[in-house]
């Protein structure tokens, strides 16, 4: 009779349960590491902000200073020659990325998602450094992109490097990558809960306490640290809002529908422009310069007609004005939507580097503002202010463009701290996402990866494996054999039930292990011989209240595909890996 090793003699189920208990200790350890990840993410967000201001002062005002924020209403000292500035910055950014880290080009978040999906969370350290300087050059020179992509890569890159240095498992490294993303987003937008949701919805492949706890630690540390340098005020200040009538929700539904449509237009425009520029047979530096010149001219047009460089940089000044109910006309808001899409797609397509979160907010503010202007004109005094529609539009656009529905809702709430807007905000975000999903299969992040043949699963539902007990699905008829049975009898049972492996159970109910057709064929015993000496003794039992996930772990550990289900020492039934998968798929069809 064959016996398992000493390590295997202990119940496989007990070993699995012990490993699960050890995971709690590992979670605490990973969470402590996330303190360091949060510190780097927070400092990275602050440093990146100052670096952008430095390049802005250099490019637009010709001064060497970290003081003074980028402002679209501040006129450049170069006058009409300001249209040359984006060309210089994007050309430099393109040169840096092509030379040292081509994956740093573009909007950043897809590369982190790809590292999690395809590369076990491994990110080259040089990528974050290159991304920081390329994006700061792009944004500081007027490139129409956002800050979140570079910040995500800074935090995630450090988390990945730390995980690799400490030789952590791929799962633990991925958690650190997600923690870096959560910390970076939290510090950038002063939105700690939103940062956690961003990582859970868009970066990590699962929801569990092992993932949530480290994300929270990193997010809190990063936000606390950035607030020391950047203050604790919300990202946007809006007038107090109160819903005038429940009928207003109808207008927010319409806004959600329009935001979903615009989200698809934006996504297609980004990749359409990228493909168009890719087909032009000129050197990449020439593409960068040409694209930068066009962006410069768009900014100059904005200045001439609207009095400010609204489309340059992240666009927060424009959003602040809309959310303050400043007088923007319908035509102006619609024109700015077109100009922003052109400027953003040209920036990314011609070799610039930066995120798409802020451009999505800009487009949402302009679209929501336009809807607000129309509704207020038709129903003066009977609806909320333009700012309320702009805020809902911002959340709806982020939801439709990125696929992060909860992220958009929570972040917009944290960025404004206005609870009264929550109902229309939730409604607009959900409807926008549904419309975008119906019209286009990808988000702006996943599209970049599916074009490269990398599938991304954003369905993060809690696994049904843990929601079904073994007792619910087990087969109560136990097909087994006794160690005293003959080889001929065992072979007959196998043929009748089309089984290649049988549990071996003694007359008193004690489960010994298994006997396989492969072993019988290999040893070629006499038909009359007893099979007792051919039994492989190992633990194949599991309690009836265990779940499918526990059973799969026991099967993987013992390298078997059948388990005997017990209540104490009483054998109740059997479960196979095929039965587990059928039950899982059957439950999935109900969702």
C-alpha positions as CSV (number, residue, x, y, z in Angstrom):
1,X,0.0,0.0,0.0
2,X,1.4,3.4,-1.0
3,X,1.5,6.1,1.6
4,X,1.7,9.9,1.4
5,X,4.7,11.8,2.7
6,X,4.7,13.0,6.4
7,X,3.8,16.5,5.2
8,X,0.8,15.1,3.3
9,X,-0.3,12.7,6.1
10,X,-1.9,15.6,7.9
11,X,-5.4,16.5,6.6
12,X,-5.1,18.5,3.4
13,X,-8.2,20.4,4.6
14,X,-6.4,21.3,7.9
15,X,-3.4,22.5,6.0
16,X,-5.6,24.7,3.8
17,X,-7.3,26.2,6.8
18,X,-3.9,26.9,8.4
19,X,-2.7,28.7,5.3
20,X,-5.8,30.9,5.4
21,X,-5.1,31.8,9.0
22,X,-1.5,32.7,7.9
23,X,-2.9,35.0,5.3
24,X,-4.2,37.3,8.1
25,X,-0.6,37.7,9.3
26,X,0.6,38.3,5.8
27,X,-2.1,40.9,5.3
28,X,-0.8,42.8,8.4
29,X,2.7,42.6,7.0
30,X,1.6,43.9,3.6
31,X,-0.4,46.7,5.3
32,X,2.7,47.8,7.2
33,X,4.6,47.9,3.9
34,X,1.8,50.1,2.6
35,X,2.7,52.8,5.1
36,X,6.0,53.2,3.1
37,X,4.1,52.9,-0.2
38,X,1.7,55.7,0.9
39,X,4.6,57.9,2.0
40,X,6.2,57.6,-1.5
41,X,2.9,58.1,-3.3
42,X,2.0,61.2,-1.2
43,X,5.4,62.7,-1.7
44,X,5.3,61.8,-5.3
45,X,2.0,63.6,-5.8
46,X,3.3,66.7,-4.1
47,X,6.6,66.6,-6.0
48,X,4.9,66.1,-9.3
49,X,2.6,69.1,-8.7
50,X,5.6,71.3,-8.0
51,X,7.5,70.0,-11.0
52,X,4.5,70.9,-13.3
53,X,4.5,74.4,-11.8
54,X,8.3,74.7,-12.4
55,X,7.9,73.8,-16.1
56,X,4.9,76.0,-16.5
57,X,6.8,79.0,-15.1
58,X,9.7,78.1,-17.3
59,X,7.7,77.6,-20.6
60,X,5.1,80.3,-20.2
61,X,6.8,83.0,-18.1
62,X,10.5,82.4,-18.7
63,X,11.3,82.1,-15.0
64,X,12.9,79.4,-12.8
65,X,10.5,79.0,-10.0
66,X,8.4,76.4,-8.2
67,X,6.0,79.1,-7.0
68,X,2.7,79.9,-8.6
69,X,0.2,77.4,-10.0
70,X,-0.6,76.9,-13.6
71,X,-3.4,79.2,-14.5
72,X,-5.2,79.4,-17.9
73,X,-6.2,83.1,-17.3
74,X,-2.6,84.2,-16.8
75,X,-1.3,85.5,-20.2
76,X,2.1,84.2,-21.3
77,X,4.9,86.7,-21.7
78,X,5.5,85.4,-25.2
79,X,2.2,86.8,-26.5
80,X,1.0,85.2,-29.7
81,X,4.2,83.1,-29.9
82,X,2.8,81.0,-27.0
83,X,1.5,78.5,-29.7
84,X,5.2,77.4,-29.9
85,X,5.3,76.3,-26.3
86,X,3.4,73.0,-26.4
87,X,5.5,71.9,-29.4
88,X,8.7,72.3,-27.4
89,X,7.4,70.5,-24.3
90,X,5.8,67.6,-26.2
91,X,8.9,67.1,-28.4
92,X,11.0,66.8,-25.2
93,X,8.5,64.4,-23.6
94,X,8.5,62.3,-26.7
95,X,12.3,62.2,-26.8
96,X,12.5,61.1,-23.2
97,X,9.9,58.3,-23.5
98,X,11.3,56.9,-26.7
99,X,14.8,56.8,-25.4
100,X,14.3,55.3,-21.9
101,X,10.8,54.0,-21.5
102,X,8.4,53.7,-24.4
103,X,5.6,52.3,-22.2
104,X,5.6,55.7,-20.3
105,X,4.0,57.3,-23.4
106,X,0.3,57.9,-23.3
107,X,-2.0,58.0,-20.3
108,X,-0.3,55.5,-17.9
109,X,-3.0,53.6,-16.2
110,X,-3.3,50.9,-18.9
111,X,0.3,50.0,-18.4
112,X,-0.3,49.4,-14.7
113,X,-3.3,47.3,-15.5
114,X,-1.2,45.3,-18.0
115,X,1.5,44.7,-15.4
116,X,-1.1,43.3,-13.0
117,X,-2.7,41.1,-15.7
118,X,0.3,40.0,-17.7
119,X,3.4,40.5,-15.7
120,X,2.6,39.5,-12.1
121,X,2.7,43.1,-11.0
122,X,6.3,43.8,-12.2
123,X,6.9,47.3,-13.4
124,X,10.4,48.6,-14.4
125,X,11.5,51.3,-11.9
126,X,12.7,53.5,-14.7
127,X,9.1,53.8,-16.1
128,X,7.8,55.8,-13.1
129,X,10.8,58.2,-13.3
130,X,10.4,58.8,-17.0
131,X,6.7,59.1,-16.7
132,X,7.1,61.9,-14.1
133,X,9.4,64.0,-16.2
134,X,7.6,63.4,-19.6
135,X,4.2,64.2,-18.1
136,X,5.5,67.3,-16.2
137,X,7.0,68.6,-19.5
138,X,3.8,67.8,-21.4
139,X,1.4,69.4,-18.8
140,X,3.7,72.3,-17.9
141,X,4.0,73.3,-21.6
142,X,0.3,73.3,-22.2
143,X,-0.3,69.7,-23.2
144,X,-4.0,68.9,-22.7
145,X,-3.8,65.9,-20.3
146,X,-4.3,65.2,-16.6
147,X,-2.1,64.4,-13.6
148,X,-3.6,61.1,-12.4
149,X,-1.8,58.7,-14.9
150,X,1.7,59.7,-13.9
151,X,0.8,59.7,-10.2
152,X,-0.6,56.2,-10.5
153,X,2.6,55.0,-12.2
154,X,4.8,56.7,-9.5
155,X,2.9,54.9,-6.6
156,X,2.4,51.6,-8.5
157,X,6.0,51.6,-9.7
158,X,7.3,52.0,-6.2
159,X,4.9,49.3,-4.9
160,X,6.1,46.9,-7.6
161,X,9.8,47.6,-6.9
162,X,9.3,47.1,-3.2
163,X,7.5,43.8,-3.8
164,X,10.3,42.6,-6.1
165,X,13.0,43.6,-3.7
166,X,11.4,41.7,-0.8
167,X,10.7,38.7,-3.1
168,X,7.0,38.8,-2.3
169,X,4.5,36.5,-4.1
170,X,2.9,37.8,-7.3
171,X,-0.4,38.4,-5.4
172,X,1.3,40.4,-2.7
173,X,3.3,42.4,-5.2
174,X,0.0,43.2,-7.1
175,X,-1.5,44.4,-3.9
176,X,1.4,46.8,-3.4
177,X,0.9,48.0,-7.0
178,X,-2.8,48.7,-6.2
179,X,-1.8,50.4,-2.9
180,X,0.5,52.7,-4.8
181,X,-2.3,53.6,-7.3
182,X,-4.7,54.2,-4.4
183,X,-2.2,56.4,-2.6
184,X,-1.4,58.4,-5.7
185,X,-5.0,59.1,-6.7
186,X,-5.9,59.9,-3.0
187,X,-3.1,62.4,-2.7
188,X,-3.7,64.0,-6.1
189,X,-7.4,64.7,-5.6
190,X,-7.5,64.8,-1.8
191,X,-10.0,61.9,-2.0
192,X,-8.9,58.9,0.1
193,X,-12.0,56.8,-0.3
194,X,-12.0,57.5,-4.1
195,X,-8.4,56.4,-4.3
196,X,-9.3,53.0,-2.7
197,X,-12.2,52.6,-5.0
198,X,-10.1,53.5,-8.1
199,X,-7.6,50.7,-7.2
200,X,-10.4,48.2,-6.5
201,X,-12.5,48.9,-9.6
202,X,-9.7,49.4,-12.1
203,X,-6.4,48.0,-11.0
204,X,-6.8,44.9,-8.7
205,X,-8.3,41.7,-9.8
206,X,-10.3,41.0,-6.6
207,X,-12.1,42.4,-3.6
208,X,-11.1,40.9,-0.2
209,X,-9.9,42.1,3.2
210,X,-6.4,41.3,2.1
211,X,-6.6,43.8,-0.7
212,X,-8.8,46.5,1.0
213,X,-6.9,46.9,4.2
214,X,-3.5,47.7,2.5
215,X,-5.2,50.1,0.1
216,X,-6.8,52.0,3.0
217,X,-3.5,52.3,4.8
218,X,-1.7,53.6,1.7
219,X,-4.5,56.0,0.9
220,X,-4.8,57.5,4.3
221,X,-1.0,57.9,4.7
222,X,-0.7,59.5,1.2
223,X,-3.6,61.9,1.7
224,X,-2.4,63.0,5.1
225,X,1.0,63.6,3.8
226,X,-0.1,65.6,0.8
227,X,-2.5,67.7,2.8
228,X,0.5,69.0,4.9
229,X,1.9,70.6,1.7
230,X,-1.2,71.2,-0.4
231,X,-3.9,71.8,2.3
232,X,-7.1,70.0,3.3
233,X,-9.6,72.0,1.2
234,X,-11.7,70.0,-1.3
235,X,-10.5,70.1,-4.9
236,X,-13.5,72.1,-6.0
237,X,-15.6,74.6,-4.1
238,X,-19.2,74.8,-5.2
239,X,-22.2,76.9,-4.0
240,X,-24.6,75.1,-1.6
241,X,-27.0,73.0,-3.7
242,X,-30.5,71.8,-2.9
243,X,-32.8,70.0,-5.3
244,X,-35.7,72.3,-6.2
245,X,-37.9,69.4,-7.4
246,X,-37.8,65.7,-7.9
247,X,-38.6,66.4,-11.5
248,X,-35.0,67.6,-11.9
249,X,-33.9,64.0,-11.9
250,X,-35.4,63.7,-15.4
251,X,-32.9,66.3,-16.6
252,X,-30.0,64.4,-14.9
253,X,-31.1,61.2,-16.7
254,X,-30.9,63.1,-20.0
255,X,-27.5,64.4,-18.9
256,X,-26.4,60.8,-18.1
257,X,-27.5,59.7,-21.6
258,X,-25.5,62.5,-23.3
259,X,-22.5,61.9,-21.1
260,X,-22.5,58.2,-22.2
261,X,-22.6,59.2,-25.9
262,X,-19.9,61.8,-25.4
263,X,-17.8,59.2,-23.5
264,X,-17.8,56.9,-26.5
265,X,-17.0,59.8,-28.9
266,X,-14.1,60.7,-26.6
267,X,-12.7,57.2,-26.4
268,X,-13.0,56.7,-30.2
269,X,-11.4,60.1,-30.8
270,X,-8.4,59.3,-28.6
271,X,-7.6,56.0,-30.4
272,X,-8.7,57.3,-33.8
273,X,-6.3,60.2,-33.6
274,X,-3.5,57.8,-32.4
275,X,-4.1,55.6,-35.4
276,X,-4.2,58.5,-37.8
277,X,-0.9,60.0,-36.6
278,X,0.7,56.6,-36.5
279,X,0.0,56.2,-40.2
280,X,1.7,59.5,-41.1
281,X,5.2,58.5,-42.4
282,X,7.3,61.2,-40.8
283,X,9.8,60.9,-37.9
284,X,8.3,60.8,-34.4
285,X,9.9,64.1,-33.4
286,X,8.2,65.8,-36.4
287,X,4.9,64.3,-35.2
288,X,5.5,65.7,-31.7
289,X,6.3,69.2,-33.0
290,X,3.4,69.3,-35.5
291,X,0.9,68.1,-32.8
292,X,2.3,70.6,-30.3
293,X,1.9,73.4,-32.8
294,X,-1.7,72.5,-33.4
295,X,-2.4,72.3,-29.7
296,X,-0.7,75.7,-29.3
297,X,-2.9,77.2,-32.0
298,X,-6.1,75.7,-30.3
299,X,-5.0,77.4,-27.0
300,X,-4.4,80.7,-28.8
301,X,-7.9,80.5,-30.3
302,X,-9.3,79.8,-26.9
303,X,-7.5,82.9,-25.6
304,X,-8.7,85.1,-28.4
305,X,-12.3,84.2,-28.3
306,X,-12.8,83.3,-24.6
307,X,-10.1,85.2,-22.8
308,X,-8.1,82.3,-21.4
309,X,-6.0,79.3,-22.4
310,X,-8.8,76.9,-21.2
311,X,-7.6,73.9,-23.1
312,X,-4.0,74.0,-21.9
313,X,-3.0,71.7,-19.1
314,X,-5.4,70.0,-16.7
315,X,-8.1,72.6,-17.0
316,X,-9.0,73.0,-13.3
317,X,-9.5,76.7,-13.6
318,X,-12.2,76.3,-16.1
319,X,-13.9,73.7,-13.9
320,X,-13.7,76.0,-10.9
321,X,-15.4,78.8,-12.9
322,X,-18.2,76.6,-14.2
323,X,-18.8,75.2,-10.6
324,X,-18.9,78.7,-9.3
325,X,-21.8,79.5,-11.7
326,X,-19.8,82.0,-13.8
327,X,-21.5,83.1,-16.9
328,X,-20.5,80.7,-19.7
329,X,-22.7,80.7,-22.8
330,X,-24.1,77.6,-24.4
331,X,-22.1,78.1,-27.6
332,X,-18.9,78.7,-25.6
333,X,-19.3,75.4,-23.6
334,X,-20.0,73.4,-26.7
335,X,-17.0,74.8,-28.6
336,X,-14.8,74.1,-25.6
337,X,-15.9,70.4,-25.7
338,X,-14.8,70.2,-29.3
339,X,-11.5,72.0,-28.7
340,X,-10.7,70.0,-25.6
341,X,-11.2,66.7,-27.4
342,X,-9.0,67.9,-30.2
343,X,-6.3,69.1,-27.9
344,X,-6.3,66.0,-25.7
345,X,-6.2,63.6,-28.6
346,X,-3.4,65.5,-30.3
347,X,-1.4,65.6,-27.1
348,X,-1.6,61.8,-26.6
349,X,-1.4,60.9,-30.3
350,X,1.7,63.1,-31.0
351,X,3.8,61.7,-28.2
352,X,2.8,63.6,-25.1
353,X,2.4,61.9,-21.7
354,X,-0.4,62.4,-19.1
355,X,-3.7,61.1,-17.8
356,X,-7.3,61.3,-19.2
357,X,-9.1,61.7,-15.8
358,X,-8.8,65.5,-15.7
359,X,-9.8,65.8,-19.4
360,X,-12.9,63.7,-18.7
361,X,-13.8,66.0,-15.8
362,X,-13.3,69.0,-18.1
363,X,-15.6,67.5,-20.8
364,X,-18.2,66.6,-18.1
365,X,-18.2,70.1,-16.6
366,X,-18.6,71.6,-20.1
367,X,-21.4,69.2,-21.1
368,X,-23.2,69.4,-17.8
369,X,-22.8,73.2,-17.9
370,X,-24.4,73.3,-21.4
371,X,-27.3,71.1,-20.2
372,X,-27.7,73.4,-17.1
373,X,-27.8,76.5,-19.3
374,X,-30.5,75.0,-21.5
375,X,-32.6,73.7,-18.5
376,X,-32.3,77.0,-16.6
377,X,-33.4,78.9,-19.7
378,X,-36.5,76.8,-20.2
379,X,-37.4,76.5,-16.5
380,X,-36.0,79.6,-14.8
381,X,-36.2,79.2,-11.0
382,X,-37.6,75.7,-11.3
383,X,-34.3,73.8,-11.3
384,X,-30.9,73.7,-9.7
385,X,-28.0,76.0,-10.8
386,X,-25.7,75.4,-13.7
387,X,-23.0,74.3,-11.3
388,X,-25.1,71.3,-10.2
389,X,-25.4,70.0,-13.7
390,X,-21.7,70.6,-14.3
391,X,-20.8,68.5,-11.3
392,X,-23.1,65.6,-12.3
393,X,-21.7,65.8,-15.8
394,X,-18.2,65.5,-14.4
395,X,-19.1,62.3,-12.5
396,X,-21.0,60.9,-15.5
397,X,-18.1,61.5,-17.9
398,X,-15.6,59.9,-15.7
399,X,-17.9,56.9,-15.2
400,X,-18.5,56.5,-18.9
401,X,-14.9,57.0,-20.0
402,X,-13.1,55.0,-17.4
403,X,-15.7,52.4,-16.3
404,X,-15.2,53.3,-12.7
405,X,-18.8,54.0,-11.6
406,X,-18.3,53.9,-7.9
407,X,-15.0,55.7,-8.2
408,X,-16.6,58.6,-10.1
409,X,-19.4,58.9,-7.6
410,X,-17.3,58.8,-4.5
411,X,-14.5,60.9,-5.8
412,X,-16.8,63.7,-7.0
413,X,-18.4,63.7,-3.6
414,X,-15.0,63.9,-1.8
415,X,-13.8,66.5,-4.2
416,X,-16.7,68.8,-3.5
417,X,-18.0,67.5,-0.1
418,X,-21.5,68.4,-1.1
419,X,-23.9,65.6,-0.1
420,X,-27.0,67.1,-1.6
421,X,-25.8,66.3,-5.1
422,X,-25.4,62.6,-4.5
423,X,-28.7,61.4,-5.9
424,X,-28.4,63.1,-9.3
425,X,-24.7,62.3,-9.3
426,X,-25.3,58.5,-8.8
427,X,-28.1,58.5,-11.4
428,X,-26.0,60.3,-14.0
429,X,-22.9,58.1,-13.4
430,X,-24.8,54.8,-13.7
431,X,-26.7,55.8,-16.8
432,X,-23.6,57.2,-18.5
433,X,-21.8,53.9,-17.9
434,X,-24.6,51.8,-19.2
435,X,-25.0,53.9,-22.4
436,X,-21.2,53.8,-23.0
437,X,-21.1,50.0,-22.4
438,X,-24.1,49.4,-24.8
439,X,-22.4,51.4,-27.5
440,X,-18.8,50.4,-27.0
441,X,-17.3,47.3,-25.4
442,X,-14.1,49.0,-23.9
443,X,-13.3,51.8,-21.6
444,X,-10.5,54.2,-22.4
445,X,-8.2,52.2,-20.3
446,X,-9.1,48.7,-21.5
447,X,-9.1,49.7,-25.2
448,X,-5.4,50.3,-25.2
449,X,-4.8,46.8,-23.9
450,X,-7.4,44.9,-26.1
451,X,-5.8,46.4,-29.1
452,X,-2.6,44.6,-28.0
453,X,-4.4,41.4,-27.4
454,X,-4.5,41.7,-23.6
455,X,-7.9,40.9,-22.1
456,X,-8.9,42.8,-19.0
457,X,-11.7,41.6,-16.7
458,X,-13.4,44.4,-14.8
459,X,-16.1,42.2,-13.3
460,X,-14.9,42.1,-9.7
461,X,-17.9,40.3,-8.2
462,X,-17.1,38.3,-5.0
463,X,-16.4,34.8,-6.2
464,X,-19.4,32.4,-6.0
465,X,-16.9,29.7,-5.0
466,X,-17.0,31.0,-1.5
467,X,-20.8,31.4,-1.5
468,X,-21.7,27.7,-2.0
469,X,-21.1,25.0,0.6
470,X,-19.9,21.6,-0.4
471,X,-23.0,20.1,1.4
472,X,-25.3,21.8,-1.1
473,X,-23.7,20.3,-4.2
474,X,-22.3,16.9,-3.1
475,X,-23.5,13.7,-4.7
476,X,-25.0,11.5,-1.9
477,X,-24.4,8.3,-3.8
478,X,-20.8,7.4,-2.9
479,X,-19.2,5.3,-5.7
480,X,-16.2,3.7,-4.0
481,X,-14.4,0.5,-3.3
482,X,-13.1,-1.5,-0.4
483,X,-9.4,-2.5,0.1
484,X,-10.6,-6.2,0.1
485,X,-12.3,-5.9,-3.3
486,X,-10.7,-7.7,-6.3
487,X,-9.1,-5.9,-9.2
488,X,-11.8,-7.2,-11.5
489,X,-14.5,-5.8,-9.3
490,X,-12.8,-2.4,-9.1
491,X,-12.3,-2.2,-12.9
492,X,-16.0,-3.1,-13.4
493,X,-17.1,-0.2,-11.1
494,X,-14.8,2.2,-12.9
495,X,-16.2,1.1,-16.3
496,X,-19.8,1.3,-15.2
497,X,-19.5,4.8,-13.8
498,X,-16.8,6.0,-16.3
499,X,-14.4,6.9,-13.5
500,X,-10.6,6.9,-13.5
501,X,-10.3,7.3,-9.8
502,X,-12.1,5.8,-6.9
503,X,-12.1,6.6,-3.1
504,X,-11.1,3.6,-1.0
505,X,-13.3,3.2,2.1
506,X,-13.0,0.4,4.7
507,X,-16.1,-1.4,6.0
508,X,-16.1,0.7,9.2
509,X,-16.3,3.9,7.1
510,X,-12.7,5.0,7.4
511,X,-11.4,6.7,4.2
512,X,-8.0,5.4,3.2
513,X,-7.3,7.2,0.0
514,X,-7.7,6.5,-3.7
515,X,-7.0,3.9,-6.3
516,X,-6.6,4.9,-10.0
517,X,-7.1,3.2,-13.3
518,X,-3.7,4.4,-14.3
519,X,-2.1,2.6,-11.4
520,X,-4.0,-0.6,-12.1
521,X,-3.0,-0.5,-15.8
522,X,0.6,0.2,-15.0
523,X,1.0,-2.6,-12.4
524,X,-1.1,-5.2,-14.3
525,X,-2.2,-7.2,-11.3
526,X,-4.2,-10.4,-11.5
527,X,-8.0,-10.0,-11.8
528,X,-8.4,-11.9,-8.6
529,X,-5.9,-9.9,-6.6
530,X,-7.0,-7.6,-3.8
531,X,-6.5,-3.9,-4.5
532,X,-5.4,-3.0,-0.9
533,X,-1.7,-3.0,-1.8
534,X,-2.4,-0.6,-4.7
535,X,-4.2,2.1,-2.6
536,X,-2.6,5.5,-2.4
537,X,-3.1,6.5,1.2
538,X,-3.7,10.3,1.6
539,X,-6.3,12.6,3.0
540,X,-9.3,13.1,0.6
541,X,-12.0,14.2,3.2
542,X,-13.6,17.6,3.7
543,X,-16.3,18.8,6.1
544,X,-19.8,19.3,4.6
545,X,-19.9,23.0,5.7
546,X,-16.8,23.9,3.7
547,X,-17.2,26.0,0.6
548,X,-16.2,25.3,-3.0
549,X,-13.1,27.5,-2.7
550,X,-11.9,25.4,0.2
551,X,-12.5,22.2,-1.8
552,X,-10.5,23.5,-4.8
553,X,-7.6,24.4,-2.6
554,X,-7.7,20.9,-1.0
555,X,-7.8,19.3,-4.4
556,X,-4.9,21.4,-5.6
557,X,-2.8,20.6,-2.6
558,X,-3.5,16.8,-2.8
559,X,-3.4,16.8,-6.7
560,X,-6.8,14.9,-6.7
561,X,-10.2,15.6,-8.3
562,X,-12.5,13.8,-5.8
563,X,-13.2,14.4,-2.2
564,X,-15.4,12.5,0.4
565,X,-17.7,14.8,2.2
566,X,-18.1,14.1,6.0
567,X,-20.1,15.2,9.0
568,X,-17.6,14.4,11.7
569,X,-16.5,10.8,10.7
570,X,-19.7,10.0,8.9
571,X,-19.4,9.8,5.1
572,X,-22.2,11.8,3.5
573,X,-21.3,11.9,-0.2
574,X,-18.6,12.8,-2.7
575,X,-17.7,15.9,-4.8
576,X,-15.6,16.1,-7.9
577,X,-13.9,19.0,-9.6
578,X,-16.3,18.6,-12.5
579,X,-19.3,18.9,-10.2
580,X,-17.8,22.0,-8.5
581,X,-17.4,23.8,-11.9
582,X,-20.9,22.9,-13.1
583,X,-22.4,24.2,-9.8
584,X,-20.3,27.4,-10.1
585,X,-21.4,28.1,-13.7
586,X,-25.0,27.4,-12.8
587,X,-24.9,30.0,-10.1
588,X,-23.2,32.5,-12.3
589,X,-26.1,32.3,-14.8
590,X,-28.4,33.7,-12.1
591,X,-26.4,37.0,-11.9
